[in-house]
Amino acid sequence: MRFFVTGCAGFIASNLTDGLLALGHDVTGFDNLSTGRIEFLCEAKRNPRFRFVEGDLLDAVRIAPALAGSDFVFHLAANADVRFGVEHPTRDLHQNTIATMNVLEAMRETGVKRIAFASTGSVYGEAEIIPTPENHPFPVQTSLYAASKLAAEAFIEAYCEGFGMQGYIFRFVSILGERYTMGTWSISIGSCASTRNGWTCSATGSSVNRIYMCRTA
């Protein structure tokens, strides 16, 4: 398959890119390198199945030419500095919501039908139930980051319904691992539970599936 990975030079997406290439897939990575690190792509760039496009998702005209011919989109690009949202109130809106809208429009233009989106367990706020089920009620949103991700989810749902796309929404909790760069290592279990294999995952819905996953081992 041919995958398009946004934010490919970031912590999670660079590991995903390496994994897809190891499975024999073709990958086009798209990143503006504002927070991503080009050295995270060293292994990928040695693989002839990898193509890197340096670009910004807010520059909408750049996306469709890079995306064309792909079978599946992994959209992981986002504002990586979530701690200071109130100091930059529009950053989450632009880098999370509007960027997602631009990806969806490029998909519609090029006929790409499937997208996996990195959302956040923060949309549940301080959830009363852990692990948190999908139908847990949303609180009043107090995080600009979470609000922007929830808005992006809504756009994905609307495009799936309106244009026959299929979406997979991953509400990640805190994740750590190789190439993690954001301060002190910590992990919050949130919307997933530990198992012997280190993973638990639930998926529901038809055109849009929400999946809760974290690494515990």
NUSETOR-238571 format. One line per field, with one value per residue (C-alpha): residue number from 1; x, y, z; residue in one letter. Coordinates in pm, 1 decimal. Example, Ala and Ser with C-alpha at 12.3 -4.5 7.8 and 13.67 -1.06 7.14 Angstrom:
! NUSETOR-238571
nr: 1_2
u: 1230.0_1367.0
v: -450.0_-106.0
w: 780.0_714.0
rest: A_S
END
This chain:
! NUSETOR-238571
nr: 1_2_3_4_5_6_7_8_9_10_11_12_13_14_15_16_17_18_19_20_21_22_23_24_25_26_27_28_29_30_31_32_33_34_35_36_37_38_39_40_41_42_43_44_45_46_47_48_49_50_51_52_53_54_55_56_57_58_59_60_61_62_63_64_65_66_67_68_69_70_71_72_73_74_75_76_77_78_79_80_81_82_83_84_85_86_87_88_89_90_91_92_93_94_95_96_97_98_99_100_101_102_103_104_105_106_107_108_109_110_111_112_113_114_115_116_117_118_119_120_121_122_123_124_125_126_127_128_129_130_131_132_133_134_135_136_137_138_139_140_141_142_143_144_145_146_147_148_149_150_151_152_153_154_155_156_157_158_159_160_161_162_163_164_165_166_167_168_169_170_171_172_173_174_175_176_177_178_179_180_181_182_183_184_185_186_187_188_189_190_191_192_193_194_195_196_197_198_199_200_201_202_203_204_205_206_207_208_209_210_211_212_213_214_215_216_217
u: 0.0_94.4_72.0_81.5_208.6_179.6_419.0_650.2_956.2_787.7_816.4_518.3_498.1_866.5_832.9_516.8_698.8_979.2_726.1_533.4_852.8_965.7_641.0_721.9_483.4_550.7_545.5_530.7_616.6_503.6_644.7_738.1_1015.5_898.8_918.5_1002.6_1364.5_1511.2_1746.9_1442.9_1408.9_1764.7_1662.3_1358.6_1557.2_1781.3_1476.2_1382.5_1017.5_1026.0_968.9_996.8_809.5_890.6_575.4_322.0_-34.9_-154.0_-22.1_-317.0_-206.8_102.2_-91.2_-281.7_24.1_209.4_-93.1_-201.4_-171.1_-184.6_-415.8_-430.2_-351.2_-203.0_-259.0_-36.1_87.0_-32.3_74.5_328.3_352.0_20.8_123.3_103.1_-221.0_-362.7_-54.9_-112.4_-491.9_-508.5_-220.8_-423.4_-703.4_-470.9_-229.3_-487.1_-831.0_-762.5_-468.4_-697.7_-957.4_-687.4_-586.9_-949.1_-994.8_-681.4_-816.4_-1146.1_-966.9_-743.1_-993.6_-817.5_-1081.5_-920.8_-766.2_-637.5_-628.7_-430.8_-674.2_-640.1_-791.2_-797.4_-1136.4_-1277.8_-1122.6_-1096.7_-1292.7_-1484.8_-1442.0_-1101.4_-1064.5_-1288.6_-1557.1_-1631.7_-1978.8_-1847.6_-2002.1_-1779.0_-1723.9_-1710.1_-1386.3_-1124.2_-824.3_-777.5_-577.4_-853.6_-1119.8_-928.1_-885.4_-1254.2_-1341.3_-1107.4_-1284.0_-1614.3_-1479.7_-1359.5_-1703.6_-1868.7_-1636.4_-1692.0_-2065.3_-2059.8_-1791.8_-1788.5_-1460.6_-1359.3_-1199.8_-1016.2_-980.0_-715.2_-762.3_-410.8_-321.1_34.4_283.4_655.8_924.9_1222.8_1257.0_1034.4_1147.1_891.4_1041.7_1017.1_916.4_576.3_277.1_-90.5_-298.3_-620.2_-845.6_-665.9_-579.7_-271.9_-277.0_-19.7_63.2_95.1_-192.9_-565.8_-775.8_-1145.4_-1301.5_-1663.3_-1874.4_-1911.4_-1758.5_-1567.9_-1393.7_-1244.4_-956.4_-797.0_-444.3_-126.7_193.0_234.6_537.5
v: 0.0_363.8_567.7_942.7_1038.0_1395.1_1507.8_1228.4_1375.2_1377.2_1127.4_903.3_951.3_877.8_547.1_475.7_558.6_316.2_47.7_88.7_76.6_-235.2_-400.4_-324.2_-33.9_288.7_602.6_971.3_1178.7_1539.8_1771.5_2138.5_2048.6_2315.7_2065.7_1744.5_1639.8_1541.6_1301.2_1092.7_1013.2_891.6_528.6_608.1_820.5_523.7_329.1_371.8_332.3_655.8_1006.3_1316.2_1636.5_1941.1_2147.7_2309.7_2179.6_2539.3_2591.5_2400.0_2399.7_2193.4_1898.9_1747.1_1706.8_1526.5_1317.9_1209.3_836.1_741.2_471.3_579.2_888.5_884.4_1239.8_1293.4_1649.3_1887.2_2157.7_1975.2_2239.4_2186.5_2333.7_2699.4_2706.7_3004.8_3207.6_3140.1_3099.0_3053.4_2807.5_2496.7_2612.0_2656.8_2368.4_2111.8_2198.6_2398.1_2176.6_1873.2_2044.9_2108.3_1740.8_1633.9_1871.6_1736.1_1384.1_1480.5_1639.4_1337.3_1062.4_923.7_768.9_653.6_851.0_770.0_1072.8_1126.2_1283.8_1299.8_1148.3_1503.8_1552.1_1367.5_1607.7_1448.6_1136.6_965.9_619.3_463.4_297.2_554.4_420.3_597.7_700.7_876.9_1226.2_1513.0_1780.6_2151.8_2186.9_2377.8_2290.4_2471.8_2173.5_1924.8_2155.1_2184.8_1807.6_1749.4_1997.6_1810.2_1485.2_1648.0_1752.6_1396.5_1262.1_1510.7_1427.0_1055.6_1105.6_1357.4_1212.3_839.5_840.1_610.9_753.2_599.8_830.1_745.0_925.1_891.3_936.2_1028.4_823.2_775.6_579.6_610.7_967.5_1119.1_1481.9_1667.7_1704.3_1448.5_1095.7_1014.8_808.8_828.0_518.4_711.8_540.2_206.7_-78.7_-291.4_-645.9_-922.7_-819.5_-454.4_-328.2_-292.8_-142.9_-96.5_12.1_92.7_263.6_230.5_501.5_646.8_427.1_560.9_359.7_400.6_272.5_320.5_128.1_-15.9_-236.5
w: 0.0_-42.3_277.2_332.4_679.7_806.8_1077.7_966.6_1141.0_1480.6_1764.4_1688.0_1311.9_1248.1_1431.0_1233.1_909.6_991.9_1076.3_752.0_546.9_733.8_624.5_262.2_207.0_18.0_234.3_149.4_455.6_488.0_755.3_792.1_1040.7_1285.7_1571.7_1388.9_1355.2_1021.7_1198.1_1294.9_923.5_870.2_842.7_629.0_384.8_309.6_191.7_-177.5_-83.3_115.9_-22.7_194.7_116.2_326.9_349.7_579.5_602.5_630.9_276.8_134.1_-229.4_-138.3_2.4_-292.3_-521.2_-241.5_-143.0_-491.3_-551.8_-184.6_-51.8_311.6_519.5_868.6_994.3_1296.9_1237.7_1509.1_1748.9_1963.2_2237.1_2412.9_2748.7_2647.1_2450.5_2638.0_2545.4_2174.5_2147.2_1768.8_1734.0_1813.7_1583.8_1288.1_1339.1_1450.4_1312.0_996.5_902.6_930.5_713.2_451.5_455.2_411.7_118.5_-47.2_2.7_-156.7_-452.3_-511.7_-435.0_-127.4_96.4_421.8_705.2_1053.2_1282.7_1601.7_1845.4_2222.8_2533.3_2667.6_2501.3_2806.0_3053.9_3398.5_3309.4_3588.2_3433.8_3361.4_3109.0_2943.2_2707.0_2380.3_2496.8_2807.2_2808.8_2707.6_2971.3_2900.5_2706.0_2905.5_2687.6_2356.2_2233.6_2314.2_2170.2_1843.2_1821.0_1889.5_1613.6_1378.2_1466.3_1372.2_1032.2_971.1_1062.3_827.3_537.3_594.3_575.3_291.5_65.0_139.0_328.8_613.6_926.2_1219.6_1519.7_1778.9_2109.9_2243.0_2604.6_2701.6_2503.1_2543.9_2370.4_2139.9_1999.8_2266.6_2304.1_2516.7_2863.8_3145.3_3057.9_3201.8_3104.4_3183.8_3125.3_3052.1_2800.5_2780.8_3009.6_3060.1_2930.4_2916.9_2561.9_2661.2_2446.0_2463.4_2188.4_2120.7_1793.4_1726.9_1464.8_1088.9_875.3_1170.6_1427.0_1748.3_1886.9_2228.5_2256.5_2453.0_2503.2_2848.9_2802.8
rest: M_R_F_F_V_T_G_C_A_G_F_I_A_S_N_L_T_D_G_L_L_A_L_G_H_D_V_T_G_F_D_N_L_S_T_G_R_I_E_F_L_C_E_A_K_R_N_P_R_F_R_F_V_E_G_D_L_L_D_A_V_R_I_A_P_A_L_A_G_S_D_F_V_F_H_L_A_A_N_A_D_V_R_F_G_V_E_H_P_T_R_D_L_H_Q_N_T_I_A_T_M_N_V_L_E_A_M_R_E_T_G_V_K_R_I_A_F_A_S_T_G_S_V_Y_G_E_A_E_I_I_P_T_P_E_N_H_P_F_P_V_Q_T_S_L_Y_A_A_S_K_L_A_A_E_A_F_I_E_A_Y_C_E_G_F_G_M_Q_G_Y_I_F_R_F_V_S_I_L_G_E_R_Y_T_M_G_T_W_S_I_S_I_G_S_C_A_S_T_R_N_G_W_T_C_S_A_T_G_S_S_V_N_R_I_Y_M_C_R_T_A
END
